[in-house]
Amino acid sequence: MTKEKRDPLFPKGFEESKDLKKQFTEETLKKPAKKDELSLLKKLNHKIGVYLSPKTTKISDEEHKRKIGVIITTLILITLIITSYYFLIYQPQQEELSLMKTTKLNELHDLYSGPLVTSPNAAALESKINDARSTGELESINILTQASKDWKSYQIKSINSNMDTYHRIMAVYSNESKDIIMNEDEAVKIVNENDATVLSKIKFETPNTVSVPILVSRLQAGAGLINVGSVVDVYLNSNYTNDSYETNSSPYISGCTVLSIMRYEESGEIDSEYSKSKMNIKGNDTYPRENTKAFSSNVLELLKGSIIKGYSEEETIEMLRDYGIKLSNYERQINLGDLDAQYMLLIETPQNKVNFLLYNMENIVLTIPTSKAPKWMVDEIQNIYTH
């Protein structure tokens, strides 16, 4: 192997120093290595390995025990922290969340009942409740507002489709076991003024009514002041012992129409005498004067006579028109009347309440709602509260 001939113009050792300088420059300007993203994990593994892997160098027993103690203490602390978090924070939160979900679902199923069970909005709300991950999410779900909108829409349609030929509707309250017959405007007003908690308990049906004859006392017949066309509510008096009615403050039947009234025949027997006397005295002489007017008749017999043309039927009917209610009104004004009078009434009532009326005829009381009071009652109330 031949050596390269050295240039005599360069001093000895110059080539070696040049090579060293070049090598130093390359090492200095060398690009930094790419940062290892797993360096932290490697370091952690390395430290764990220091404790767990077999040692090439021997350590003292005390150092070994110390390291084992550190590991055990660390594991115990981690276990305590995890356990405390689970029992003190996580589990109570999950129990509260589960309880709140159950409450929300019960509310949903209570409001979306009957015809709205299959409502798309009900399914959407149930899905939101089940998917909620916090109590805050559940609290933001307003079931009542959405249910009220759905019930209002449904009940308005039900009213329009169930009205009878007289534009009346019958409201059936499932939670109060009562029926109310009303006109269309009253039904719509009920729907507009209530929310789903009330509307979900009402069912609007076409009135299925019949006329029922009942024989009642003056006390039971609204003090005898009800008239044909009056709208009355039916209550049971306090003597009724059935516990289900003793505490019921609502009428058992509401909105019954009085179709006819017949007062007991004895109320039409008239035997009246009016006498006015005056005594004039002149000296030892007295001059008594008496002016007497007497009237005796029987209203029913008078009516019979007019029918067979014994006298003018038109004049008789006009004279006797509203005889019963006029008599009751005058009795009310003079605070004196026949309290033993009885009345045969023909009232319109839902068909499913007929047996109730007939069975409890001696216990029912007919009342006149002040919202549908006759004119005389309105006048009396206004006079009391405006003077």
C-alpha positions as YAML, in Angstrom:
chain: A
units: angstrom
residues:
- id: 1
  name: MET
  ca: [0.00, 0.00, 0.00]
- id: 2
  name: THR
  ca: [1.51, 3.29, -1.13]
- id: 3
  name: LYS
  ca: [1.22, 6.52, 0.77]
- id: 4
  name: GLU
  ca: [0.04, 9.70, -0.94]
- id: 5
  name: LYS
  ca: [2.82, 12.07, -1.53]
- id: 6
  name: ARG
  ca: [2.76, 15.00, 0.86]
- id: 7
  name: ASP
  ca: [2.93, 18.53, -0.52]
- id: 8
  name: PRO
  ca: [6.27, 19.94, 0.54]
- id: 9
  name: LEU
  ca: [4.79, 23.46, 0.76]
- id: 10
  name: PHE
  ca: [2.45, 22.54, 3.72]
- id: 11
  name: PRO
  ca: [3.98, 21.99, 7.10]
- id: 12
  name: LYS
  ca: [3.94, 18.61, 8.72]
- id: 13
  name: GLY
  ca: [0.71, 17.81, 10.61]
- id: 14
  name: PHE
  ca: [-1.38, 20.36, 8.71]
- id: 15
  name: GLU
  ca: [-3.55, 17.69, 7.06]
- id: 16
  name: GLU
  ca: [-4.39, 16.05, 10.42]
- id: 17
  name: SER
  ca: [-5.50, 19.35, 11.95]
- id: 18
  name: LYS
  ca: [-7.64, 20.11, 8.91]
- id: 19
  name: ASP
  ca: [-9.43, 16.76, 9.21]
- id: 20
  name: LEU
  ca: [-10.11, 17.34, 12.93]
- id: 21
  name: LYS
  ca: [-11.55, 20.81, 12.23]
- id: 22
  name: LYS
  ca: [-13.87, 19.42, 9.57]
- id: 23
  name: GLN
  ca: [-15.09, 16.65, 11.89]
- id: 24
  name: PHE
  ca: [-15.77, 19.18, 14.72]
- id: 25
  name: THR
  ca: [-17.75, 21.44, 12.37]
- id: 26
  name: GLU
  ca: [-19.96, 18.57, 11.18]
- id: 27
  name: GLU
  ca: [-20.73, 17.46, 14.72]
- id: 28
  name: THR
  ca: [-21.52, 21.03, 15.85]
- id: 29
  name: LEU
  ca: [-23.85, 21.80, 12.94]
- id: 30
  name: LYS
  ca: [-25.59, 18.45, 13.10]
- id: 31
  name: LYS
  ca: [-29.43, 18.88, 13.10]
- id: 32
  name: PRO
  ca: [-31.14, 18.22, 16.41]
- id: 33
  name: ALA
  ca: [-32.92, 14.94, 16.64]
- id: 34
  name: LYS
  ca: [-36.76, 14.90, 16.38]
- id: 35
  name: LYS
  ca: [-38.41, 15.20, 19.75]
- id: 36
  name: ASP
  ca: [-39.77, 11.90, 20.92]
- id: 37
  name: GLU
  ca: [-43.45, 12.35, 21.82]
- id: 38
  name: LEU
  ca: [-43.31, 9.26, 24.02]
- id: 39
  name: SER
  ca: [-40.36, 10.55, 26.03]
- id: 40
  name: LEU
  ca: [-42.48, 11.24, 29.16]
- id: 41
  name: LEU
  ca: [-44.03, 7.80, 29.02]
- id: 42
  name: LYS
  ca: [-40.62, 6.24, 28.53]
- id: 43
  name: LYS
  ca: [-39.27, 8.15, 31.51]
- id: 44
  name: LEU
  ca: [-42.21, 6.98, 33.65]
- id: 45
  name: ASN
  ca: [-41.70, 3.40, 32.53]
- id: 46
  name: HIS
  ca: [-38.05, 3.78, 33.29]
- id: 47
  name: LYS
  ca: [-38.72, 4.98, 36.85]
- id: 48
  name: ILE
  ca: [-41.22, 2.18, 37.45]
- id: 49
  name: GLY
  ca: [-38.73, -0.25, 36.04]
- id: 50
  name: VAL
  ca: [-36.17, 1.01, 38.51]
- id: 51
  name: TYR
  ca: [-38.45, -0.17, 41.33]
- id: 52
  name: LEU
  ca: [-39.80, -3.32, 39.79]
- id: 53
  name: SER
  ca: [-37.12, -4.75, 37.51]
- id: 54
  name: PRO
  ca: [-34.29, -6.87, 38.90]
- id: 55
  name: LYS
  ca: [-31.32, -4.70, 39.89]
- id: 56
  name: THR
  ca: [-27.94, -5.26, 38.50]
- id: 57
  name: THR
  ca: [-26.50, -3.52, 41.49]
- id: 58
  name: LYS
  ca: [-27.29, -4.61, 44.97]
- id: 59
  name: ILE
  ca: [-29.19, -2.25, 47.28]
- id: 60
  name: SER
  ca: [-29.54, -2.41, 51.00]
- id: 61
  name: ASP
  ca: [-32.53, -4.03, 52.70]
- id: 62
  name: GLU
  ca: [-33.57, -0.72, 54.23]
- id: 63
  name: GLU
  ca: [-33.58, 0.97, 50.83]
- id: 64
  name: HIS
  ca: [-35.60, -1.92, 49.40]
- id: 65
  name: LYS
  ca: [-38.18, -1.74, 52.21]
- id: 66
  name: ARG
  ca: [-38.43, 2.00, 51.83]
- id: 67
  name: LYS
  ca: [-39.23, 1.74, 48.13]
- id: 68
  name: ILE
  ca: [-41.80, -1.01, 48.74]
- id: 69
  name: GLY
  ca: [-43.44, 1.17, 51.39]
- id: 70
  name: VAL
  ca: [-43.64, 4.11, 49.00]
- id: 71
  name: ILE
  ca: [-45.34, 1.92, 46.39]
- id: 72
  name: ILE
  ca: [-47.87, 0.50, 48.89]
- id: 73
  name: THR
  ca: [-48.66, 3.95, 50.33]
- id: 74
  name: THR
  ca: [-49.18, 5.37, 46.85]
- id: 75
  name: LEU
  ca: [-51.55, 2.54, 45.91]
- id: 76
  name: ILE
  ca: [-53.52, 2.99, 49.16]
- id: 77
  name: LEU
  ca: [-53.88, 6.73, 48.57]
- id: 78
  name: ILE
  ca: [-55.02, 6.21, 45.00]
- id: 79
  name: THR
  ca: [-57.55, 3.61, 46.16]
- id: 80
  name: LEU
  ca: [-58.88, 5.92, 48.88]
- id: 81
  name: ILE
  ca: [-59.22, 8.83, 46.46]
- id: 82
  name: ILE
  ca: [-61.08, 6.73, 43.88]
- id: 83
  name: THR
  ca: [-63.33, 5.15, 46.53]
- id: 84
  name: SER
  ca: [-64.14, 8.51, 48.13]
- id: 85
  name: TYR
  ca: [-64.96, 10.07, 44.78]
- id: 86
  name: TYR
  ca: [-67.25, 7.16, 43.92]
- id: 87
  name: PHE
  ca: [-69.19, 7.06, 47.19]
- id: 88
  name: LEU
  ca: [-69.20, 10.76, 48.04]
- id: 89
  name: ILE
  ca: [-69.63, 12.35, 44.61]
- id: 90
  name: TYR
  ca: [-70.29, 10.01, 41.71]
- id: 91
  name: GLN
  ca: [-72.80, 7.61, 43.29]
- id: 92
  name: PRO
  ca: [-74.96, 10.35, 44.95]
- id: 93
  name: GLN
  ca: [-75.01, 12.26, 41.67]
- id: 94
  name: GLN
  ca: [-76.14, 9.17, 39.80]
- id: 95
  name: GLU
  ca: [-78.82, 8.40, 42.38]
- id: 96
  name: GLU
  ca: [-80.12, 11.97, 42.25]
- id: 97
  name: LEU
  ca: [-80.08, 11.88, 38.45]
- id: 98
  name: SER
  ca: [-81.94, 8.55, 38.42]
- id: 99
  name: LEU
  ca: [-84.55, 9.80, 40.90]
- id: 100
  name: MET
  ca: [-85.09, 12.99, 38.93]
- id: 101
  name: LYS
  ca: [-85.47, 11.01, 35.70]
- id: 102
  name: THR
  ca: [-88.12, 8.83, 37.34]
- id: 103
  name: THR
  ca: [-89.98, 11.93, 38.57]
- id: 104
  name: LYS
  ca: [-89.85, 13.53, 35.13]
- id: 105
  name: LEU
  ca: [-91.06, 10.34, 33.43]
- id: 106
  name: ASN
  ca: [-93.96, 10.04, 35.89]
- id: 107
  name: GLU
  ca: [-94.92, 13.65, 35.16]
- id: 108
  name: LEU
  ca: [-94.69, 12.96, 31.43]
- id: 109
  name: HIS
  ca: [-96.89, 9.85, 31.60]
- id: 110
  name: ASP
  ca: [-99.40, 11.62, 33.84]
- id: 111
  name: LEU
  ca: [-99.82, 14.60, 31.51]
- id: 112
  name: TYR
  ca: [-99.59, 12.67, 28.24]
- id: 113
  name: SER
  ca: [-102.37, 10.21, 29.03]
- id: 114
  name: GLY
  ca: [-105.41, 8.95, 27.18]
- id: 115
  name: PRO
  ca: [-105.51, 10.15, 23.57]
- id: 116
  name: LEU
  ca: [-102.08, 11.82, 23.79]
- id: 117
  name: VAL
  ca: [-100.15, 8.70, 24.86]
- id: 118
  name: THR
  ca: [-98.91, 8.19, 21.30]
- id: 119
  name: SER
  ca: [-98.13, 11.87, 20.71]
- id: 120
  name: PRO
  ca: [-94.81, 12.44, 18.85]
- id: 121
  name: ASN
  ca: [-93.98, 15.20, 21.34]
- id: 122
  name: ALA
  ca: [-94.37, 12.75, 24.22]
- id: 123
  name: ALA
  ca: [-91.89, 10.34, 22.57]
- id: 124
  name: ALA
  ca: [-89.44, 13.19, 21.94]
- id: 125
  name: LEU
  ca: [-89.63, 14.38, 25.57]
- id: 126
  name: GLU
  ca: [-89.15, 10.84, 26.88]
- id: 127
  name: SER
  ca: [-86.06, 10.44, 24.72]
- id: 128
  name: LYS
  ca: [-84.61, 13.74, 26.02]
- id: 129
  name: ILE
  ca: [-85.21, 12.64, 29.61]
- id: 130
  name: ASN
  ca: [-83.52, 9.28, 29.13]
- id: 131
  name: ASP
  ca: [-80.55, 10.86, 27.35]
- id: 132
  name: ALA
  ca: [-79.97, 13.56, 29.97]
- id: 133
  name: ARG
  ca: [-76.56, 13.35, 31.66]
- id: 134
  name: SER
  ca: [-77.08, 15.88, 34.44]
- id: 135
  name: THR
  ca: [-79.80, 17.32, 36.67]
- id: 136
  name: GLY
  ca: [-79.36, 20.63, 34.90]
- id: 137
  name: GLU
  ca: [-80.35, 19.06, 31.59]
- id: 138
  name: LEU
  ca: [-83.44, 17.51, 33.21]
- id: 139
  name: GLU
  ca: [-84.49, 20.79, 34.83]
- id: 140
  name: SER
  ca: [-84.41, 22.49, 31.45]
- id: 141
  name: ILE
  ca: [-87.00, 20.05, 30.05]
- id: 142
  name: ASN
  ca: [-90.38, 21.80, 30.46]
- id: 143
  name: ILE
  ca: [-93.02, 19.09, 30.12]
- id: 144
  name: LEU
  ca: [-96.00, 21.15, 31.33]
- id: 145
  name: THR
  ca: [-95.65, 23.89, 28.71]
- id: 146
  name: GLN
  ca: [-95.46, 21.47, 25.78]
- id: 147
  name: ALA
  ca: [-98.21, 19.23, 27.19]
- id: 148
  name: SER
  ca: [-100.51, 22.24, 27.70]
- id: 149
  name: LYS
  ca: [-100.09, 23.27, 24.06]
- id: 150
  name: ASP
  ca: [-100.87, 19.74, 22.87]
- id: 151
  name: TRP
  ca: [-103.92, 19.39, 25.14]
- id: 152
  name: LYS
  ca: [-105.36, 22.77, 24.14]
- id: 153
  name: SER
  ca: [-105.08, 21.84, 20.47]
- id: 154
  name: TYR
  ca: [-106.66, 18.42, 21.05]
- id: 155
  name: GLN
  ca: [-109.53, 19.69, 23.25]
- id: 156
  name: ILE
  ca: [-110.52, 22.48, 20.85]
- id: 157
  name: LYS
  ca: [-110.83, 19.88, 18.08]
- id: 158
  name: SER
  ca: [-112.80, 17.62, 20.43]
- id: 159
  name: ILE
  ca: [-115.25, 20.43, 21.25]
- id: 160
  name: ASN
  ca: [-115.87, 21.18, 17.57]
- id: 161
  name: SER
  ca: [-116.48, 17.54, 16.73]
- id: 162
  name: ASN
  ca: [-118.75, 16.70, 19.72]
- id: 163
  name: MET
  ca: [-121.18, 19.63, 19.84]
- id: 164
  name: ASP
  ca: [-124.86, 18.77, 19.61]
- id: 165
  name: THR
  ca: [-127.45, 20.59, 17.51]
- id: 166
  name: TYR
  ca: [-127.85, 23.22, 20.27]
- id: 167
  name: HIS
  ca: [-124.10, 24.02, 20.26]
- id: 168
  name: ARG
  ca: [-123.69, 22.39, 23.63]
- id: 169
  name: ILE
  ca: [-120.96, 20.11, 24.90]
- id: 170
  name: MET
  ca: [-120.68, 17.88, 27.94]
- id: 171
  name: ALA
  ca: [-117.48, 17.97, 30.01]
- id: 172
  name: VAL
  ca: [-116.76, 14.76, 31.92]
- id: 173
  name: TYR
  ca: [-114.28, 15.15, 34.80]
- id: 174
  name: SER
  ca: [-112.55, 11.83, 35.41]
- id: 175
  name: ASN
  ca: [-111.05, 12.87, 38.76]
- id: 176
  name: GLU
  ca: [-114.28, 14.31, 40.23]
- id: 177
  name: SER
  ca: [-116.94, 11.96, 38.83]
- id: 178
  name: LYS
  ca: [-119.09, 14.83, 37.61]
- id: 179
  name: ASP
  ca: [-120.58, 15.93, 34.30]
- id: 180
  name: ILE
  ca: [-121.22, 19.50, 33.18]
- id: 181
  name: ILE
  ca: [-123.34, 20.50, 30.21]
- id: 182
  name: MET
  ca: [-122.33, 23.86, 28.77]
- id: 183
  name: ASN
  ca: [-122.38, 25.86, 25.57]
- id: 184
  name: GLU
  ca: [-119.50, 26.09, 23.13]
- id: 185
  name: ASP
  ca: [-118.13, 29.40, 24.41]
- id: 186
  name: GLU
  ca: [-117.93, 28.15, 28.00]
- id: 187
  name: ALA
  ca: [-116.10, 25.01, 26.91]
- id: 188
  name: VAL
  ca: [-113.55, 26.99, 24.88]
- id: 189
  name: LYS
  ca: [-113.03, 29.32, 27.85]
- id: 190
  name: ILE
  ca: [-112.24, 26.34, 30.09]
- id: 191
  name: VAL
  ca: [-109.65, 25.11, 27.60]
- id: 192
  name: ASN
  ca: [-107.99, 28.52, 27.21]
- id: 193
  name: GLU
  ca: [-107.80, 29.21, 30.96]
- id: 194
  name: ASN
  ca: [-106.34, 25.89, 32.12]
- id: 195
  name: ASP
  ca: [-103.13, 23.94, 31.61]
- id: 196
  name: ALA
  ca: [-102.44, 20.25, 31.03]
- id: 197
  name: THR
  ca: [-102.92, 19.33, 34.72]
- id: 198
  name: VAL
  ca: [-106.63, 20.13, 34.33]
- id: 199
  name: LEU
  ca: [-107.20, 19.47, 30.62]
- id: 200
  name: SER
  ca: [-105.79, 15.95, 30.85]
- id: 201
  name: LYS
  ca: [-108.60, 15.10, 33.32]
- id: 202
  name: ILE
  ca: [-111.44, 16.40, 31.13]
- id: 203
  name: LYS
  ca: [-113.18, 14.59, 28.31]
- id: 204
  name: PHE
  ca: [-115.57, 16.48, 26.05]
- id: 205
  name: GLU
  ca: [-118.47, 14.40, 24.78]
- id: 206
  name: THR
  ca: [-121.67, 14.94, 22.86]
- id: 207
  name: PRO
  ca: [-124.45, 15.50, 25.43]
- id: 208
  name: ASN
  ca: [-126.50, 12.33, 25.77]
- id: 209
  name: THR
  ca: [-129.38, 13.67, 27.82]
- id: 210
  name: VAL
  ca: [-132.89, 12.67, 28.82]
- id: 211
  name: SER
  ca: [-135.68, 14.48, 30.68]
- id: 212
  name: VAL
  ca: [-136.32, 13.08, 34.15]
- id: 213
  name: PRO
  ca: [-139.41, 13.84, 36.28]
- id: 214
  name: ILE
  ca: [-138.67, 14.30, 39.98]
- id: 215
  name: LEU
  ca: [-140.92, 15.23, 42.89]
- id: 216
  name: VAL
  ca: [-139.16, 17.51, 45.37]
- id: 217
  name: SER
  ca: [-140.00, 19.82, 48.24]
- id: 218
  name: ARG
  ca: [-139.75, 23.58, 48.14]
- id: 219
  name: LEU
  ca: [-136.43, 23.43, 49.94]
- id: 220
  name: GLN
  ca: [-135.02, 21.05, 47.35]
- id: 221
  name: ALA
  ca: [-136.39, 23.07, 44.43]
- id: 222
  name: GLY
  ca: [-134.27, 26.16, 44.98]
- id: 223
  name: ALA
  ca: [-136.80, 27.59, 47.45]
- id: 224
  name: GLY
  ca: [-139.39, 27.37, 44.68]
- id: 225
  name: LEU
  ca: [-137.73, 30.21, 42.78]
- id: 226
  name: ILE
  ca: [-136.41, 28.24, 39.83]
- id: 227
  name: ASN
  ca: [-138.20, 28.82, 36.56]
- id: 228
  name: VAL
  ca: [-138.58, 27.03, 33.25]
- id: 229
  name: GLY
  ca: [-135.25, 27.44, 31.46]
- id: 230
  name: SER
  ca: [-133.25, 27.78, 34.67]
- id: 231
  name: VAL
  ca: [-129.89, 25.99, 34.68]
- id: 232
  name: VAL
  ca: [-129.37, 24.20, 37.98]
- id: 233
  name: ASP
  ca: [-126.69, 22.13, 39.69]
- id: 234
  name: VAL
  ca: [-127.52, 18.98, 41.65]
- id: 235
  name: TYR
  ca: [-126.05, 18.45, 45.12]
- id: 236
  name: LEU
  ca: [-126.68, 15.91, 47.84]
- id: 237
  name: ASN
  ca: [-127.75, 17.29, 51.21]
- id: 238
  name: SER
  ca: [-125.76, 16.76, 54.41]
- id: 239
  name: ASN
  ca: [-128.00, 13.92, 55.58]
- id: 240
  name: TYR
  ca: [-126.53, 11.65, 52.94]
- id: 241
  name: THR
  ca: [-124.15, 9.30, 54.72]
- id: 242
  name: ASN
  ca: [-122.06, 8.02, 51.85]
- id: 243
  name: ASP
  ca: [-118.48, 9.14, 52.62]
- id: 244
  name: SER
  ca: [-117.69, 9.64, 48.95]
- id: 245
  name: TYR
  ca: [-120.15, 12.53, 48.80]
- id: 246
  name: GLU
  ca: [-119.89, 14.04, 52.29]
- id: 247
  name: THR
  ca: [-116.59, 15.76, 51.49]
- id: 248
  name: ASN
  ca: [-117.36, 16.57, 47.85]
- id: 249
  name: SER
  ca: [-117.73, 20.33, 47.46]
- id: 250
  name: SER
  ca: [-118.57, 20.13, 43.75]
- id: 251
  name: PRO
  ca: [-122.05, 19.44, 42.35]
- id: 252
  name: TYR
  ca: [-122.69, 15.86, 41.40]
- id: 253
  name: ILE
  ca: [-124.41, 17.00, 38.20]
- id: 254
  name: SER
  ca: [-123.94, 20.46, 36.77]
- id: 255
  name: GLY
  ca: [-125.76, 22.32, 34.01]
- id: 256
  name: CYS
  ca: [-129.17, 20.61, 34.18]
- id: 257
  name: THR
  ca: [-131.96, 22.53, 32.42]
- id: 258
  name: VAL
  ca: [-135.41, 22.86, 33.99]
- id: 259
  name: LEU
  ca: [-137.90, 22.01, 31.23]
- id: 260
  name: SER
  ca: [-141.15, 22.31, 33.20]
- id: 261
  name: ILE
  ca: [-142.48, 22.98, 36.70]
- id: 262
  name: MET
  ca: [-145.77, 21.89, 38.25]
- id: 263
  name: ARG
  ca: [-146.58, 23.22, 41.70]
- id: 264
  name: TYR
  ca: [-148.69, 21.10, 44.03]
- id: 265
  name: GLU
  ca: [-152.41, 21.50, 43.25]
- id: 266
  name: GLU
  ca: [-153.25, 22.86, 46.69]
- id: 267
  name: SER
  ca: [-151.20, 25.96, 45.87]
- id: 268
  name: GLY
  ca: [-153.85, 26.83, 43.29]
- id: 269
  name: GLU
  ca: [-156.77, 26.79, 45.73]
- id: 270
  name: ILE
  ca: [-157.76, 30.35, 46.51]
- id: 271
  name: ASP
  ca: [-160.12, 31.39, 49.29]
- id: 272
  name: SER
  ca: [-159.38, 35.03, 49.98]
- id: 273
  name: GLU
  ca: [-161.26, 37.70, 51.89]
- id: 274
  name: TYR
  ca: [-160.33, 41.33, 52.41]
- id: 275
  name: SER
  ca: [-162.33, 43.32, 54.95]
- id: 276
  name: LYS
  ca: [-162.08, 46.95, 56.01]
- id: 277
  name: SER
  ca: [-164.29, 48.33, 58.77]
- id: 278
  name: LYS
  ca: [-164.99, 51.83, 60.06]
- id: 279
  name: MET
  ca: [-167.02, 53.01, 63.04]
- id: 280
  name: ASN
  ca: [-168.71, 56.45, 63.12]
- id: 281
  name: ILE
  ca: [-169.99, 57.71, 66.47]
- id: 282
  name: LYS
  ca: [-172.42, 60.58, 66.83]
- id: 283
  name: GLY
  ca: [-173.45, 61.21, 70.41]
- id: 284
  name: ASN
  ca: [-174.96, 58.05, 71.73]
- id: 285
  name: ASP
  ca: [-175.40, 56.61, 68.26]
- id: 286
  name: THR
  ca: [-172.84, 54.41, 66.46]
- id: 287
  name: TYR
  ca: [-172.76, 53.80, 62.73]
- id: 288
  name: PRO
  ca: [-170.54, 50.80, 61.82]
- id: 289
  name: ARG
  ca: [-169.39, 50.51, 58.19]
- id: 290
  name: GLU
  ca: [-167.63, 47.53, 56.71]
- id: 291
  name: ASN
  ca: [-166.19, 47.10, 53.25]
- id: 292
  name: THR
  ca: [-165.54, 43.46, 52.46]
- id: 293
  name: LYS
  ca: [-164.08, 41.86, 49.33]
- id: 294
  name: ALA
  ca: [-163.96, 38.11, 48.96]
- id: 295
  name: PHE
  ca: [-162.54, 35.87, 46.23]
- id: 296
  name: SER
  ca: [-162.68, 32.14, 46.02]
- id: 297
  name: SER
  ca: [-161.35, 30.10, 43.12]
- id: 298
  name: ASN
  ca: [-159.27, 27.20, 42.06]
- id: 299
  name: VAL
  ca: [-156.61, 28.02, 39.50]
- id: 300
  name: LEU
  ca: [-156.59, 24.56, 38.00]
- id: 301
  name: GLU
  ca: [-160.38, 24.44, 37.77]
- id: 302
  name: LEU
  ca: [-160.34, 27.91, 36.23]
- id: 303
  name: LEU
  ca: [-157.95, 26.68, 33.58]
- id: 304
  name: LYS
  ca: [-160.14, 23.66, 32.92]
- id: 305
  name: GLY
  ca: [-163.15, 25.92, 32.41]
- id: 306
  name: SER
  ca: [-161.31, 28.02, 29.85]
- id: 307
  name: ILE
  ca: [-160.23, 24.97, 27.89]
- id: 308
  name: ILE
  ca: [-163.83, 23.83, 27.37]
- id: 309
  name: LYS
  ca: [-164.71, 27.36, 26.25]
- id: 310
  name: GLY
  ca: [-166.64, 28.20, 29.36]
- id: 311
  name: TYR
  ca: [-164.98, 31.58, 29.09]
- id: 312
  name: SER
  ca: [-162.13, 33.19, 27.17]
- id: 313
  name: GLU
  ca: [-159.15, 30.87, 27.02]
- id: 314
  name: GLU
  ca: [-156.80, 33.63, 25.85]
- id: 315
  name: GLU
  ca: [-157.70, 35.94, 28.72]
- id: 316
  name: THR
  ca: [-157.45, 33.13, 31.25]
- id: 317
  name: ILE
  ca: [-154.06, 31.96, 30.01]
- id: 318
  name: GLU
  ca: [-152.69, 35.49, 30.00]
- id: 319
  name: MET
  ca: [-153.98, 36.02, 33.54]
- id: 320
  name: LEU
  ca: [-152.48, 32.78, 34.81]
- id: 321
  name: ARG
  ca: [-149.21, 33.00, 32.92]
- id: 322
  name: ASP
  ca: [-146.27, 32.24, 35.23]
- id: 323
  name: TYR
  ca: [-148.71, 31.98, 38.14]
- id: 324
  name: GLY
  ca: [-146.41, 29.67, 40.10]
- id: 325
  name: ILE
  ca: [-143.22, 31.71, 39.78]
- id: 326
  name: LYS
  ca: [-145.12, 34.95, 40.39]
- id: 327
  name: LEU
  ca: [-146.56, 33.48, 43.55]
- id: 328
  name: SER
  ca: [-143.11, 32.37, 44.72]
- id: 329
  name: ASN
  ca: [-141.63, 35.79, 43.95]
- id: 330
  name: TYR
  ca: [-144.33, 37.60, 45.91]
- id: 331
  name: GLU
  ca: [-143.85, 35.19, 48.79]
- id: 332
  name: ARG
  ca: [-140.13, 35.96, 48.66]
- id: 333
  name: GLN
  ca: [-140.79, 39.71, 48.77]
- id: 334
  name: ILE
  ca: [-143.21, 39.57, 51.71]
- id: 335
  name: ASN
  ca: [-141.09, 36.92, 53.48]
- id: 336
  name: LEU
  ca: [-144.09, 34.66, 53.92]
- id: 337
  name: GLY
  ca: [-144.94, 31.57, 51.93]
- id: 338
  name: ASP
  ca: [-146.12, 28.00, 51.80]
- id: 339
  name: LEU
  ca: [-143.06, 26.06, 52.89]
- id: 340
  name: ASP
  ca: [-144.83, 22.73, 52.50]
- id: 341
  name: ALA
  ca: [-145.35, 23.17, 48.77]
- id: 342
  name: GLN
  ca: [-144.14, 20.39, 46.52]
- id: 343
  name: TYR
  ca: [-142.96, 20.58, 42.95]
- id: 344
  name: MET
  ca: [-142.99, 18.17, 40.05]
- id: 345
  name: LEU
  ca: [-139.97, 19.10, 37.90]
- id: 346
  name: LEU
  ca: [-138.92, 17.85, 34.52]
- id: 347
  name: ILE
  ca: [-135.16, 18.37, 34.19]
- id: 348
  name: GLU
  ca: [-132.69, 17.51, 31.47]
- id: 349
  name: THR
  ca: [-129.80, 15.46, 32.74]
- id: 350
  name: PRO
  ca: [-127.10, 13.16, 31.29]
- id: 351
  name: GLN
  ca: [-128.49, 9.68, 30.70]
- id: 352
  name: ASN
  ca: [-125.93, 8.01, 32.94]
- id: 353
  name: LYS
  ca: [-127.17, 10.09, 35.92]
- id: 354
  name: VAL
  ca: [-130.85, 9.08, 35.70]
- id: 355
  name: ASN
  ca: [-130.60, 6.26, 38.23]
- id: 356
  name: PHE
  ca: [-128.72, 8.52, 40.62]
- id: 357
  name: LEU
  ca: [-131.50, 11.14, 40.51]
- id: 358
  name: LEU
  ca: [-134.30, 8.63, 40.93]
- id: 359
  name: TYR
  ca: [-132.58, 6.76, 43.74]
- id: 360
  name: ASN
  ca: [-131.63, 9.94, 45.65]
- id: 361
  name: MET
  ca: [-134.76, 11.99, 44.92]
- id: 362
  name: GLU
  ca: [-135.35, 12.63, 48.62]
- id: 363
  name: ASN
  ca: [-131.76, 13.77, 49.21]
- id: 364
  name: ILE
  ca: [-130.96, 15.97, 46.21]
- id: 365
  name: VAL
  ca: [-130.93, 19.76, 46.31]
- id: 366
  name: LEU
  ca: [-131.20, 21.89, 43.18]
- id: 367
  name: THR
  ca: [-129.15, 25.08, 43.30]
- id: 368
  name: ILE
  ca: [-128.99, 28.07, 40.97]
- id: 369
  name: PRO
  ca: [-125.42, 29.13, 40.02]
- id: 370
  name: THR
  ca: [-125.04, 32.89, 40.45]
- id: 371
  name: SER
  ca: [-123.21, 32.99, 37.12]
- id: 372
  name: LYS
  ca: [-126.54, 32.01, 35.50]
- id: 373
  name: ALA
  ca: [-128.82, 33.68, 38.02]
- id: 374
  name: PRO
  ca: [-132.30, 34.98, 37.09]
- id: 375
  name: LYS
  ca: [-132.85, 38.73, 36.84]
- id: 376
  name: TRP
  ca: [-134.34, 39.14, 40.31]
- id: 377
  name: MET
  ca: [-131.27, 37.50, 41.86]
- id: 378
  name: VAL
  ca: [-128.88, 39.66, 39.82]
- id: 379
  name: ASP
  ca: [-130.77, 42.77, 40.91]
- id: 380
  name: GLU
  ca: [-130.63, 41.76, 44.55]
- id: 381
  name: ILE
  ca: [-126.89, 41.07, 44.44]
- id: 382
  name: GLN
  ca: [-126.20, 44.37, 42.68]
- id: 383
  name: ASN
  ca: [-128.30, 46.28, 45.19]
- id: 384
  name: ILE
  ca: [-126.38, 44.71, 48.07]
- id: 385
  name: TYR
  ca: [-122.87, 45.36, 46.74]
- id: 386
  name: THR
  ca: [-123.37, 48.71, 45.00]
- id: 387
  name: HIS
  ca: [-125.02, 50.60, 47.84]
...
